Amino acid sequence: MCISEGRVQDWAGAVDFIRHSWKNNRETQLDYTLEFVNSLLQYPGDGPVLAPAYYDNGALIALVVGFPRSVWLQGHVRKLLLMSFFTVAPAYRGQGYGRAVWANCLRMAKSAGYDGVLHYCVDGNPSNAITVAAAESAGFKANRVFTVKYLMRLLRPAAAPTSDPDELDPQLLLNAAESLAPSPLSRVWSAAEAEWQMSSYGRLFSADVNGGALTGYVLNLLDAGHTPCFFIEDVLWHRLAPEARPALLDRFLGRVSQIASLAVLPMLEYADLSPFRAAGFRRSPRLLHAYLTLWHEQPALQEFQSIYIDML
C-alpha cells in the first residue's frame, strides 16, 4: 500500500470510480456522466473548482469535488464552495480517508478565498457523521441549516413538445431571480452564470416574459431501467400572477416529459409550490440535510426556514 495525496486529473476515471463505488449503496444513485460533470467544471463562478483526492499506487481511492457559488448570507454576498461527489472506495472505507479528504477540501477552500462551504447528505447516510467530524478535525463546525423534502410525479410524453421564443434570453432568468424575496441563504446570479444555467448539458429552461422562469436538468438513475429523471432546480415566479403559474408549469412539463419519465422537485420553501401539487406532484420519503460550514460565524447559525440554492 502506497497512499498519496493529490487532486483529480482524470475526470473520466473519476466518473467511473464514483459509479463503481456507489453502485451497492442503499439509496438509488444518479448516473453522473462525464458530459454532465464536464459541464459542472465549466461553471463560470468566482473561484476555482477544488478536487482533492487520495491514491493508492496511483489508483483513486477517495475524492470530493467543490464548485463555486455566490450567495446572499447574513446580510452580505459570500463565496461558498458547493461540495459534492464525496466518495471512498468500498475497500478503503472506515480507514479515515473520507474524513481526511473532506478536511483537506475545507482547508483548500479557506486558502482559495472562499467564505465557507455548503454540502448535502441523505438522511440516514453515514456521510452525515463523517463530514461533521471531518469539519471538526479541521477546526471548523458544520452546521445543519436545512432539511430538504421532495415532491415527485411520474410523467407521460405530451402529444407535442412546446417551445418558448424568448427562453434563450439569460436576462429572463436574471429578472426572475432578482424579484425573489431573499431567503436566509440565497443564490446570487451573474450574467455568465445565468447563461450557463440555461445552456449547459442536460438542462431545460422555460420562461414567461411577465416574470417567471423554471429550470432543471435530466439524469438517469442507476436502477435496473436507468430511469430518466428530471430535477427541477429553479422555481422563479414570484412576480408572475398566481393564475399564470399553472400555464408556465404545464408548458415546462410538456417539454420535460419528452426526455424524462420522473420529475423531482426539492421543497426549499422559497417559492409557491401549490401549482405543482395541483399538477399531481406528491411527497417523497427522501430527505436531504444541508450543512453550512463557515470559517467565522457571526452571528451563530440557526436552522433556516428556507433556502434558494442548487444541490448536487
C-alpha positions as CSV (number, residue, x, y, z in Angstrom):
1,M,0.0,0.0,0.0
2,C,1.4,3.4,-1.1
3,I,-1.0,6.2,-0.2
4,S,-0.5,9.7,-1.6
5,E,-2.5,12.9,-1.7
6,G,-3.3,14.7,-4.9
7,R,-6.0,16.2,-7.0
8,V,-8.3,14.7,-9.6
9,Q,-6.7,15.0,-13.0
10,D,-8.5,12.2,-15.0
11,W,-12.2,13.1,-14.9
12,A,-13.3,10.1,-17.0
13,G,-11.6,7.9,-14.5
14,A,-13.2,9.8,-11.6
15,V,-16.6,9.3,-13.1
16,D,-16.1,5.6,-13.4
17,F,-14.7,5.5,-9.8
18,I,-17.8,7.2,-8.5
19,R,-20.2,5.0,-10.4
20,H,-18.4,1.8,-9.3
21,S,-18.1,2.9,-5.6
22,W,-21.8,3.9,-5.4
23,K,-23.4,1.0,-7.2
24,N,-24.1,-1.0,-4.0
25,N,-25.2,1.9,-1.8
26,R,-28.6,1.6,-0.1
27,E,-30.0,4.7,-1.8
28,T,-30.7,4.7,-5.5
29,Q,-27.9,6.7,-7.1
30,L,-27.7,9.0,-10.1
31,D,-25.7,8.2,-13.2
32,Y,-23.4,11.2,-13.3
33,T,-22.0,11.0,-16.8
34,L,-18.7,12.5,-17.9
35,E,-20.7,15.0,-20.1
36,F,-22.6,16.2,-17.0
37,V,-19.5,16.5,-14.8
38,N,-17.6,18.4,-17.5
39,S,-20.5,20.9,-17.7
40,L,-20.2,21.4,-14.0
41,L,-16.5,22.0,-14.3
42,Q,-17.2,24.8,-16.8
43,Y,-19.3,26.8,-14.3
44,P,-18.3,30.4,-14.6
45,G,-18.2,31.1,-10.8
46,D,-15.9,33.4,-8.9
47,G,-13.5,30.9,-7.6
48,P,-11.7,27.7,-8.5
49,V,-13.1,24.2,-8.7
50,L,-11.4,22.1,-5.9
51,A,-11.0,18.3,-6.2
52,P,-8.7,16.8,-3.6
53,A,-8.1,13.1,-3.7
54,Y,-6.2,10.1,-2.3
55,Y,-4.5,7.5,-4.3
56,D,-3.1,4.0,-3.6
57,N,-0.3,3.2,-6.0
58,G,-1.8,5.6,-8.5
59,A,-5.4,4.2,-8.1
60,L,-8.1,6.6,-6.9
61,I,-9.5,5.7,-3.5
62,A,-11.1,8.8,-2.2
63,L,-12.3,12.2,-3.5
64,V,-14.6,15.1,-3.1
65,V,-15.3,17.9,-5.6
66,G,-16.2,21.5,-4.8
67,F,-17.8,24.1,-7.2
68,P,-18.0,27.9,-6.7
69,R,-21.3,29.6,-5.8
70,S,-22.1,33.1,-4.8
71,V,-24.9,33.6,-2.2
72,W,-26.6,36.2,-0.1
73,L,-25.9,35.2,3.5
74,Q,-26.0,37.2,6.8
75,G,-26.5,40.5,5.0
76,H,-23.6,40.0,2.6
77,V,-22.7,38.3,-0.7
78,R,-20.5,35.4,0.2
79,K,-18.3,33.0,-1.8
80,L,-19.2,29.4,-1.0
81,L,-17.8,26.1,-2.2
82,L,-20.6,23.6,-3.0
83,M,-19.1,20.3,-2.1
84,S,-20.3,17.1,-3.8
85,F,-19.3,13.7,-5.2
86,F,-17.9,12.6,-1.8
87,T,-16.6,9.1,-2.5
88,V,-14.4,6.5,-0.8
89,A,-13.7,3.1,-2.5
90,P,-15.5,0.3,-0.7
91,A,-12.3,-1.5,0.3
92,Y,-10.9,1.7,2.0
93,R,-14.0,2.7,4.0
94,G,-13.6,3.0,7.7
95,Q,-9.9,3.8,7.5
96,G,-10.1,7.6,7.8
97,Y,-9.7,8.6,4.1
98,G,-13.1,10.1,3.8
99,R,-12.6,12.3,6.8
100,A,-9.1,13.2,5.6
101,V,-10.1,14.2,2.0
102,W,-13.0,16.2,3.4
103,A,-10.8,18.1,5.8
104,N,-8.3,18.8,3.1
105,C,-11.0,20.3,0.9
106,L,-12.1,22.6,3.7
107,R,-8.5,23.9,4.2
108,M,-8.1,24.3,0.5
109,A,-11.4,26.3,0.3
110,K,-10.3,28.7,3.0
111,S,-6.9,29.2,1.3
112,A,-8.6,29.8,-2.0
113,G,-10.6,32.7,-0.6
114,Y,-14.0,31.0,0.0
115,D,-16.0,32.2,3.0
116,G,-17.3,28.7,3.7
117,V,-18.7,25.5,2.2
118,L,-22.1,24.0,1.7
119,H,-22.9,20.3,1.3
120,Y,-25.8,17.9,1.4
121,C,-26.2,14.4,3.0
122,V,-29.0,11.9,2.5
123,D,-30.9,11.3,5.8
124,G,-29.5,8.2,7.5
125,N,-26.3,8.0,5.4
126,P,-23.0,7.7,7.3
127,S,-21.7,10.7,5.4
128,N,-23.6,12.9,7.8
129,A,-21.4,12.0,10.8
130,I,-18.2,11.7,8.7
131,T,-18.5,15.2,7.2
132,V,-19.4,16.8,10.6
133,A,-16.4,15.0,12.2
134,A,-14.1,16.0,9.4
135,A,-15.0,19.7,9.8
136,E,-14.3,19.5,13.5
137,S,-10.9,17.8,12.8
138,A,-10.0,20.8,10.5
139,G,-11.0,23.3,13.2
140,F,-14.4,24.2,11.8
141,K,-18.1,23.5,12.6
142,A,-20.6,22.0,10.1
143,N,-24.0,23.4,10.9
144,R,-27.1,21.6,9.7
145,V,-29.2,24.5,8.5
146,F,-32.0,23.0,6.5
147,T,-33.7,19.6,5.7
148,V,-34.9,19.2,2.1
149,K,-38.1,17.4,1.4
150,Y,-39.3,16.4,-2.1
151,L,-42.2,16.2,-4.4
152,M,-42.3,13.8,-7.3
153,R,-44.5,12.9,-10.3
154,L,-44.5,10.3,-13.0
155,L,-44.6,11.7,-16.5
156,R,-46.1,10.7,-19.8
157,P,-44.9,12.2,-23.0
158,A,-47.0,15.1,-24.2
159,A,-48.6,15.0,-27.6
160,A,-46.2,17.6,-28.9
161,P,-43.4,19.5,-27.1
162,T,-43.8,23.2,-26.7
163,S,-41.1,25.9,-27.0
164,D,-40.7,29.4,-25.8
165,P,-39.5,32.0,-28.3
166,D,-37.8,34.1,-25.6
167,E,-36.5,31.3,-23.5
168,L,-32.9,31.6,-24.7
169,D,-32.5,35.1,-23.2
170,P,-30.5,34.8,-20.0
171,Q,-32.0,38.1,-18.9
172,L,-35.3,36.4,-18.3
173,L,-33.7,34.2,-15.6
174,L,-31.8,37.2,-14.1
175,N,-35.1,39.2,-13.9
176,A,-37.0,36.4,-12.3
177,A,-34.3,35.7,-9.7
178,E,-34.0,39.4,-8.8
179,S,-37.7,39.5,-8.0
180,L,-37.4,36.7,-5.5
181,A,-37.8,37.6,-1.8
182,P,-34.4,36.8,-0.2
183,S,-34.1,33.6,1.9
184,P,-31.5,33.4,4.7
185,L,-29.3,31.7,2.1
186,S,-30.0,32.8,-1.5
187,R,-28.1,32.2,-4.7
188,V,-26.8,35.3,-6.4
189,W,-26.5,35.2,-10.2
190,S,-24.1,36.8,-12.7
191,A,-25.0,37.1,-16.4
192,A,-22.4,34.4,-17.2
193,E,-23.9,32.1,-14.6
194,A,-27.4,32.6,-15.9
195,E,-26.2,31.8,-19.5
196,W,-24.5,28.7,-18.2
197,Q,-27.7,27.6,-16.3
198,M,-29.8,27.8,-19.5
199,S,-27.4,26.2,-21.9
200,S,-25.3,23.6,-20.0
201,Y,-25.6,19.8,-20.5
202,G,-29.0,18.2,-19.9
203,R,-30.9,21.4,-18.9
204,L,-34.2,22.8,-19.9
205,F,-35.5,26.4,-19.3
206,S,-39.0,27.9,-19.7
207,A,-39.9,31.5,-19.1
208,D,-42.7,33.9,-19.0
209,V,-41.9,37.4,-20.2
210,N,-44.1,38.7,-17.3
211,G,-41.7,37.5,-14.7
212,G,-41.5,33.7,-14.3
213,A,-38.8,31.1,-15.0
214,L,-38.4,27.4,-14.4
215,T,-35.2,25.4,-14.9
216,G,-33.9,21.9,-14.3
217,Y,-31.8,19.1,-15.7
218,V,-32.1,15.4,-16.6
219,L,-30.0,12.5,-15.3
220,N,-30.6,8.8,-15.4
221,L,-31.0,6.8,-12.2
222,L,-28.6,3.9,-11.6
223,D,-31.5,1.5,-11.3
224,A,-32.4,-1.5,-13.5
225,G,-34.2,0.6,-16.0
226,H,-31.9,3.6,-16.0
227,T,-34.9,5.7,-15.4
228,P,-34.5,9.2,-16.9
229,C,-35.2,11.6,-14.0
230,F,-35.7,15.4,-14.3
231,F,-34.7,17.6,-11.3
232,I,-36.5,20.9,-11.1
233,E,-33.9,23.4,-9.9
234,D,-35.3,27.0,-10.1
235,V,-38.9,28.0,-9.4
236,L,-38.8,31.7,-10.0
237,W,-42.3,33.0,-10.4
238,H,-42.6,35.4,-7.5
239,R,-43.7,38.3,-9.8
240,L,-45.9,36.1,-12.1
241,A,-49.6,36.3,-11.3
242,P,-50.8,33.1,-9.4
243,E,-53.2,32.3,-12.2
244,A,-50.4,32.3,-14.8
245,R,-48.2,29.9,-12.9
246,P,-50.0,26.7,-13.8
247,A,-49.8,27.6,-17.5
248,L,-46.0,28.0,-17.3
249,L,-45.6,24.8,-15.4
250,D,-47.8,22.9,-17.9
251,R,-45.7,24.2,-20.7
252,F,-42.5,23.3,-18.9
253,L,-43.6,19.8,-18.0
254,G,-44.7,19.2,-21.6
255,R,-41.1,19.7,-22.6
256,V,-39.7,17.7,-19.7
257,S,-41.9,14.7,-20.5
258,Q,-40.1,14.3,-23.8
259,I,-36.9,13.5,-22.1
260,A,-37.8,12.1,-18.6
261,S,-40.3,9.7,-17.0
262,L,-40.0,11.1,-13.5
263,A,-39.9,14.7,-12.2
264,V,-38.4,15.5,-8.8
265,L,-38.8,18.8,-7.0
266,P,-36.9,19.8,-3.9
267,M,-39.1,21.8,-1.4
268,L,-36.8,24.7,-0.4
269,E,-39.7,26.8,0.8
270,Y,-38.7,29.9,-1.1
271,A,-41.5,29.7,-3.8
272,D,-45.2,28.9,-4.1
273,L,-45.4,25.2,-4.9
274,S,-49.2,24.8,-5.0
275,P,-49.3,24.6,-8.8
276,F,-47.0,21.5,-8.6
277,R,-49.4,19.8,-6.1
278,A,-52.3,20.7,-8.3
279,A,-50.5,19.1,-11.2
280,G,-50.1,15.8,-9.4
281,F,-46.8,16.1,-7.6
282,R,-46.8,14.1,-4.3
283,R,-44.5,13.8,-1.3
284,S,-41.5,11.5,-1.5
285,P,-40.0,9.9,1.6
286,R,-36.5,11.1,0.6
287,L,-34.8,13.7,2.9
288,L,-31.6,15.6,2.4
289,H,-29.8,17.5,5.1
290,A,-28.0,20.8,4.2
291,Y,-24.8,21.7,6.1
292,L,-23.1,25.0,6.1
293,T,-19.5,25.5,7.3
294,L,-18.2,29.0,7.8
295,W,-14.7,29.9,8.9
296,H,-16.2,32.8,11.0
297,E,-19.7,32.5,12.3
298,Q,-21.2,35.9,13.2
299,P,-23.9,35.6,14.4
300,A,-24.2,31.9,15.3
301,L,-26.0,29.9,12.6
302,Q,-29.6,28.8,13.2
303,E,-31.7,26.4,11.1
304,F,-33.1,28.3,8.1
305,Q,-36.8,28.4,7.2
306,S,-36.0,28.5,3.5
307,I,-33.0,28.4,1.2
308,Y,-32.5,29.1,-2.5
309,I,-29.5,27.3,-3.9
310,D,-28.9,24.3,-6.1
311,M,-28.0,20.9,-4.8
312,L,-25.5,18.3,-6.1
